[in-house]
Structure formats: C-alpha cells, structure tokens
C-alpha cells in the first residue's frame, strides 16, 4: 500500500471510530473533524454539508468496512 493509501485508510478509520453518530458522521463542530470530513469528501468517500455533518458514500462505506 502506498503512502497516500495508508493516510486515506488511517483517516477513514479515525473518522469511523470517533465521528460516527448512528448513520451520520458528526464533526462535533471541531475544525479537525471538519477538515477530516472535507478531505474525505474530496476523495469521494463522504458527502459533507461543509459545517458539521457528513455521510459515507457507497465507496466510503466499502472502504470503512474493509479497512
């Protein structure tokens, strides 16, 4: 696995573990959480409202479930 893939996997794991609230991903209005969700949105793994909440895309859900 290349460096970029490892970083993406680590970010997916951290978001999945610490920002999951039922079906939503909740940044809890923390800038680090917002940046994490925005970064995963750029990768097509999360749909993010730009403020607080996001949701896994199908690709993101697959990545989260198989990391």
N, C-alpha and C positions, 0 to 999 in steps of 0.2 A: 504494500500500500504506500503510495507516495505521500509526501508531507501534507499537501493540500487535502487529500482524502482523510488523513488522520485528524487534521484540525477540524474538518467538517463533521467527522464522526464524534469527536470529543464534544463539539458544540451541540450536536443533536442529543447526545447523552445527557449533558448538563441541563439543557432546556427540558428534555423529557422528564428528568428526575426532579428538578427544582421549580419549574414553572408550570407544571401541569395541574390544572384545576378542572376535574371532570373531563369534559370534552374540549375545553378551551386551554389555551396557553396564556397565562397571565403574567405579564412583566412586572406586576405589582407597582407600576409606575417608577421603577428603578431604571436609571439610564443604562446600566449594564444589561438588564433584561430587555429593554427596548432595542439596544444595539444588537443583541443576540438574535432577537426575532426579525429585525430588519435585515440582518446578514443572511439568515436562513431564507427569508422571503426573496432576496436577490438570487439565491440558488434554486428557487422554485420549490422549496421544501415546506414553506409556511405561507399562509395568507395572513397578512398583518394589517391591522387598521391604522398603524402609524402612531398609536398612542399607548394603548395598554394591552389589548387582546389579539391573539392570533389563533390560527387553527392549522393543524397539519394538512398538507395537500396529500393526495394519494402517494406521491413519490416520497414525501416526508414521512408518512406513516410507515411505509415499507422500510425506509432507512432506519427509523426508530425501532421497529420491531425486529430488525435483523442485525443491529449493531453488535 
